[in-house]
Amino acid sequence: MTDETGAQRTKVQQIADDLKAAIERGEYGPGDRLPGENALATQYGVATLTARRALKILRTEGLVESKRGAGARVLSFRPIRRRGIPRLARGQWGSGKAIWSADDDRAPDVDQITVTEEAPAPQHVRDVLELEVGESVCLRSRRYVMQGRPVMVADSYLPQTLVAGSPITQADTGPGGIYARLADLGHAPARFREEIRVRLPSGEEAARLAIPADRAVIKLARTAFDAEGRAVEINEMTMDSAAYVLDYEFDA
């Protein structure tokens, strides 16, 4: 039984790998329809269920989309190349540019944003921001979409006492965004730290990103420090792993 199950799993992966290779070679372009379950089952001499599982792998990885009665079609979405170092350079936000403009030739739209002042913070955020008992945060929650597709949700936590009364508490923070406004307050970011991990999404995350529950998300937490070493912002981002390429280039 174990060998049979293992052989089936190998066949599923083989079909999925063959289809991915064909997409990479350009045999199937954006919008093209892949062979259906029955055709794949016949081609590989497997059960229809095995072929269905192979196509599901491609859907999970964000390579194809399936609609009832239309089969699986190759997605036309081009992943966002997120250039982690140039986007955070002072010359970027300091000149009033959006950090997104350092990534590629497209900019996402924010279709959901809420700003909550005097919000409670999770304990790990309190620890990093070194908040005193009773201190709260300004919480900025956003959802970003590209070509109508949700690609990321992000929550920024900033000490309430630091940003109260500033444009940071407004939906539109102005040219250069949060970091330019922190500079206006005398707390310009001088150093950043990013932590990255990958896991399956929560139900809420999958719903907000409109992705399958079995597609991994990238969890990126960035902390901004001012010149005195004080943590002035924590930004926790949840990205659709099929929508991003994380690009880091730096000198040796």
N, C-alpha and C positions, 0 to 999 in steps of 0.2 A: 504493500500500500504506500509506504514511504517513497519507494523508488518511482512508483507510478505518479505520485503527486509531484515529486521532484522533476520528472520528465515533462509533466504538463507545464510546470512553472518555467522550465527552460524553453519550451516551445513558445509560451506567451512572450517571454523576453526576446526570443529570436525574431518573432514577427514584429514586435515593437521596434527592435533595433533596425531591422530591415526597412521599415517604413520611415524611421527617423533619418536613416542614411539616404533614402531616396529623396526626402525633403531637402536635406542638406546639399545634395547633388543638383537640385533644381528640377528634378523630374516632376515634382508637384509644387506648384507655386502658390502664392497667396490666393485663397478663394477656390483652389482646385479641390475636387472631391476625391477622397481616398477610396480604394476598393472597399466594398461593404463586407459585413461579417460572413455572408454566404460565400462570396468570392474568395475571401482569404481562407476560409475553412477548406474550400476545395483545393486551392493552390497549395496549402501546406499539409493537407491531409489530416486535419484536426477537427474537433467538435466546434460548432458555432460559438459555444460559450468561451472556448479558448481564444478564438479570434476577437470576441467581444472584450475580453479582459485585456488583450493587447492594445486595442483601440482606446480602452479606458486609461492605460498608461500615458498615451499621448495627450489625452484630455487633461489628465492630472498635471502633466508637465507644461500645459498651456500651449501646446503646439497646434492643436486642432480644436474645433468646436463642433458639437453635434446638435442637430435639431431634428425633432421627430419627423420622419418621412423624407429627410433630406440627406441623411448619412453624415459622415465626418468630413469637414472641410478644413483645409490648412488656414490658420489664422494669418491675417495680414498685418498684425500688430508688430512693430519693431521695438524690441526692448530698449528701455532708457539706459544710456550709458552714464552712470552716476560717477563723476570724477571727484573722488572724495577729498583731494588736497586742494586743487585750484578753487573749488567752490567756496572754501572757507577762508581763503586768503583775504587779508585786510583790504587789499586793492580791489577786491570784488564788492563786498558789501559796503566798504568805506567810501566807494565812489557812487553809491546809490544804486548799484546794480543788484538785481535779484540773484541769489546764489544759484538758482536754477539755470541761469544763462551760461554757466560754466560747463554744464553737462553735455548737451548736444543742441541741435538746431530746433528743438521743440521746447515749449514750456507748458507744464500742466496747469490746469485750472483748479481753483478751490471751489467745490460745489457745496460744501458744508463747513461752517465755522461757528464755534461758540466760544465766548470769552467769559470765564467765571472768576470773579474776584472773591477774595476771602475764602478760597476753597481749601478743604482739608487735603493733606498730601499723604501718599503712602509712606510707610516707615522708611523704606530704602531711599526715597526721595528726600525725606526729612534729614536723614543721616548725611547724605552727600551735600545738601545745601546748608547743613549745620543750623537748622532752624531751632529756635528756643521753644520751650513749652508754650503753647498758645499761639505761636506764629503760624500764619497761613500762607497760601501761594495764590498767584494769579495763574489760572490754568487756561491755556489756549489749545482747543481741540479742532483739528482740521481734517477734511478728507480731500485728497487730490485725485483728479481724473485726467486722463490723457486720451484724446480722441473718443471721448464719451465713456471710457473704461476706467473704473476705479483702480488706482495703482498703489495707493498708500494712505494710511491714516496716521496722524501724528498728534502727540500730546506734549506740549511744552509747559514746564513748571518753572516759575520765576518767583523769588521772594516777594510777597505782597508789599512789604515795607520799602523795598527797593524801587518798585515800578509804579506804585500808586500815583494816580494823577497824570501819568505819562501816556503817550500814544500806544504804548504796549498793551494797555488795557482796552484798546479799541480794535475793532475787526481789521481795519486797514492801518497798519503801522507806518506807512509811508515809504519813501525810497530807501532801499538798503535793508528794510525789514527790521526784525528784532535786534540784530547785532548793531546796526547803525543807531538805533534808539538807545541801546545800552551805552554806546559811546557818548551820546548826548548827555547821559546821566553820569558820565565820568567813570563808567565801568565797562569800557570796551573789551571785548574778548581778546586775550593775549595768547591763550593756549586752549586747545581742544583735546578731548579724549573720546574715542569712539569704541564701543564694545559691540561685537556682532555675534549673533548666534542664530540658529535655524531650528524651527520646531513647527509642529502642526498648529493651525489656528484654533482659537476658541470659537464657539458657535457665533458669538457676536462679531468677531473679527472676520470670519468667513462671510457672514451676511453683509457687513459693511463693504467688504472688498468684492463681493459677488463672485466668490471662487468656490470650487469644490472643497468639502471639508477635509479631503485627504491630500490637498496641495499644500506644500510647506510654505511658510512665510519667513521672511528675513526680519529678525528683531534687531534693530540698530538703536542703541542708546548713546546719545552724544551729550557730553558735559562741557560747558563753556566756562573758562576761568578768566578772571580779570588779571591785571598786572600784579595785584597783591596776592594772587593765588586763591581768591575767593570764588567758589562755584556760584555763578550767577544765572545759569539756566541749565535745565536738563530737558532734552528733547527725546522722547521715546517714540520711535517710528516702527510701524508694522507694514512691511512691503509685500506685495504679491511677488513671490520668487520668480514667476514667469515673466514679470514685467521689467526686471532690472538686471543690469550687469554692473557690478561694483568694480570700479576702475581706480587703482592707486598707483601712481607713478612718482618716484622720488629718486634723488641722487644717492649713490652708494656712499 
